[in-house]
Amino acid sequence: MIRRFTGLILAFDVDWDVRRSIMFLNEIGDLIDAVKIGWYQLLTIGPQGIRELTSNFSKYFLADFKLGDVVHINEYVVRRTHELGINGVIMHAVAGRDNLAPAIDLARKLDIDVYLLVSMSSGGELYDENLDYNVSLGMNIGVSGFIVPATKPDVIRKVRSMVGGNYQLLSPGVGVQGGRPGCAIASGADFEIVGRSIISSESPREAALKVLNAIRNPVNCS
């Protein structure tokens, strides 16, 4: 599970080389609890580059490869991400029990956390129509937590009421996508995932500090 100190996870969707990435992460490393990486890194620096990143920046790394495939593909991705120094992966509930459960069992043996996406920050009506089932599925097959959007605080509150305090809730969609900083945690999430609002800022550290201030002192959250 992700250890919480600040409540902030960086969505690091950039097409930079490893050196530039590490320099940026070192600039704000003390302000974040984890780094979420995905297709940008995989297609730009490749698996070896990701391994260099995880080896040279000592934070929790969460892989978001939109994982919702058949079981043998899911298991392969879990094995490979483990080899690359990844600490957790995001899987999509849409794949269903038969495709998810064996991969989650493998992840547990490899000490990799699985966070199940049960609602999208925009659209995703099929997820929301099946929210109760998907959350119950995740609890039954042993996930570490759930991905719940900052843009839908009612979903965050509902999922928290269903799972209690034994699961971590991670909320993307803060900033550019419309989620107000601080409000996801105020609604019951454990972490807020922020990307472009920090990365695209002229002063990323100042932007991250503003998010942290909002997390500590949320306002206008309804």
C-alpha positions in Angstrom: 0.0 0.0 0.0 1.1 3.6 -0.6 2.4 5.3 2.6 0.6 8.6 3.0 2.6 11.6 4.1 1.2 14.4 1.9 -1.7 12.8 0.1 -0.4 13.8 -3.4 0.4 11.5 -6.3 2.0 12.9 -9.4 0.5 11.8 -12.7 3.7 11.9 -14.7 2.5 11.8 -18.2 5.5 13.3 -20.1 7.5 12.3 -23.1 10.8 13.2 -21.5 14.1 11.3 -21.4 15.1 9.6 -18.1 17.6 12.3 -17.1 15.1 15.2 -17.5 12.4 13.1 -15.7 14.7 12.4 -12.7 15.6 16.1 -12.5 12.0 17.1 -12.4 11.0 14.5 -9.9 13.9 15.5 -7.6 12.6 19.0 -7.6 9.3 18.1 -6.1 10.0 14.7 -4.6 9.5 15.7 -1.0 6.0 16.9 -1.8 4.6 13.7 -3.3 3.9 10.2 -2.0 4.0 8.4 -5.4 4.5 8.7 -9.1 1.9 7.4 -11.6 3.5 6.5 -14.9 1.9 5.0 -18.0 2.0 4.9 -21.8 4.0 8.1 -22.1 7.0 6.5 -20.4 6.6 3.1 -22.0 6.5 4.5 -25.5 9.1 7.1 -25.0 11.9 5.6 -22.8 10.8 1.9 -23.0 11.0 -0.7 -20.3 14.7 -0.1 -19.6 14.1 3.6 -19.2 11.3 2.9 -16.7 13.7 0.6 -14.8 16.3 3.5 -14.7 13.6 5.8 -13.4 12.4 3.5 -10.6 16.1 2.7 -9.6 17.1 6.4 -9.4 14.1 7.9 -7.7 13.1 6.3 -4.4 9.3 6.7 -4.4 6.4 4.4 -4.9 5.7 3.9 -8.6 2.2 3.1 -9.8 1.8 1.8 -13.4 -1.3 2.8 -15.3 -1.2 0.7 -18.5 -5.1 0.6 -18.7 -4.8 -3.1 -17.8 -8.1 -4.9 -18.5 -7.2 -7.8 -20.8 -7.5 -11.6 -20.8 -5.9 -13.4 -17.9 -2.6 -14.4 -19.5 -1.9 -10.9 -20.7 -2.7 -9.4 -17.3 -0.4 -11.9 -15.6 2.4 -11.1 -18.1 2.1 -7.4 -17.5 2.2 -7.9 -13.7 5.4 -10.0 -14.0 7.1 -7.4 -16.3 6.1 -4.4 -14.1 7.6 -6.2 -11.1 10.8 -6.7 -13.0 10.8 -2.9 -13.7 10.6 -1.9 -10.1 6.9 -1.0 -10.1 5.1 -1.1 -6.8 1.5 -1.1 -7.9 -0.7 -1.4 -11.0 -4.1 -0.2 -12.0 -6.5 -2.7 -13.4 -9.9 -2.0 -15.0 -12.9 -3.7 -13.4 -14.5 -4.2 -16.9 -12.2 -7.3 -17.5 -14.3 -9.3 -15.0 -13.5 -11.8 -12.3 -12.0 -14.6 -14.4 -9.4 -12.3 -16.0 -8.6 -10.2 -12.9 -8.5 -12.7 -10.0 -5.5 -14.9 -11.1 -3.5 -11.8 -12.0 -4.3 -10.2 -8.6 -3.2 -13.5 -6.9 0.1 -13.3 -8.8 0.5 -9.6 -7.9 0.0 -10.4 -4.2 2.8 -13.1 -4.4 5.1 -10.5 -6.0 4.2 -7.9 -3.4 2.6 -5.6 -6.0 -0.5 -3.7 -5.1 -3.5 -3.7 -7.4 -5.9 -0.7 -7.6 -9.1 -1.3 -9.4 -10.6 1.4 -11.6 -14.4 1.5 -10.9 -15.3 4.9 -12.3 -13.8 7.3 -14.9 -13.1 11.0 -14.3 -15.0 11.8 -17.5 -17.7 9.6 -19.2 -17.5 6.0 -18.3 -21.3 5.6 -17.8 -21.0 1.8 -18.0 -18.7 1.8 -15.0 -21.0 4.0 -12.9 -24.1 1.9 -13.8 -22.2 -1.1 -12.4 -20.4 0.6 -9.5 -21.8 -1.5 -6.7 -20.9 -4.8 -8.5 -17.4 -3.6 -9.4 -16.5 -2.4 -5.9 -17.8 -5.7 -4.4 -15.8 -7.6 -7.0 -12.7 -5.8 -6.0 -13.2 -6.5 -2.4 -13.8 -10.1 -3.0 -10.7 -10.7 -5.2 -8.3 -8.8 -2.9 -7.4 -5.5 -4.4 -5.5 -2.9 -2.3 -7.8 -0.1 -3.3 -9.8 1.7 -5.9 -9.5 4.4 -8.4 -12.4 6.9 -7.9 -12.5 10.2 -9.8 -12.1 13.6 -8.1 -14.7 14.9 -10.6 -17.4 12.7 -9.0 -17.3 13.3 -5.3 -20.6 11.4 -4.8 -18.8 8.3 -6.2 -16.0 8.8 -3.8 -18.3 9.0 -0.8 -20.3 6.0 -1.9 -17.2 3.8 -2.5 -15.8 4.9 0.9 -19.1 4.0 2.6 -18.9 0.5 0.9 -15.3 -0.3 1.7 -14.7 1.3 5.0 -11.1 2.1 6.0 -9.4 -1.0 4.8 -8.9 0.1 1.2 -7.1 3.0 -0.3 -9.0 5.4 -2.6 -6.9 7.2 -5.3 -8.6 10.1 -7.1 -7.4 11.3 -10.5 -9.0 14.2 -12.4 -7.8 17.0 -10.1 -7.0 20.3 -11.8 -7.3 20.4 -15.6 -10.1 17.8 -15.7 -12.2 19.8 -13.3 -11.7 18.3 -9.8 -11.0 20.9 -7.2 -7.8 20.3 -5.2 -8.5 19.1 -1.7 -12.1 18.1 -2.4 -11.5 14.4 -3.2 -9.7 13.8 0.1 -12.4 15.8 1.8 -14.9 13.4 0.3 -13.2 10.3 1.5 -10.2 9.6 -0.8 -6.7 8.9 0.6 -4.8 10.5 -2.3 -5.3 13.0 -5.1 -3.6 12.4 -8.4 -2.5 15.6 -10.1 -0.6 15.9 -13.4 -0.8 18.7 -15.8 -1.6 21.4 -13.2 1.9 20.7 -11.8 3.9 19.6 -14.8 2.8 22.5 -17.1 3.3 25.2 -14.5 6.1 27.7 -14.8 6.9 26.8 -11.2 6.0 23.1 -10.6 7.1 23.2 -7.0 4.9 26.2 -6.2 2.0 24.5 -8.0 2.4 21.4 -6.0 2.5 23.4 -2.7 -0.7 25.0 -3.7 -2.3 21.6 -4.1 -1.0 20.5 -0.7 -2.4 23.6 0.9 -5.8 22.8 -0.6 -5.5 19.2 0.6 -4.9 20.5 4.2 -7.5 23.3 4.0 -10.2 22.3 1.4 -12.7 25.0 0.5 -15.9 25.0 -1.6 -16.3 21.3 -1.6 -19.9 20.1 -2.0 
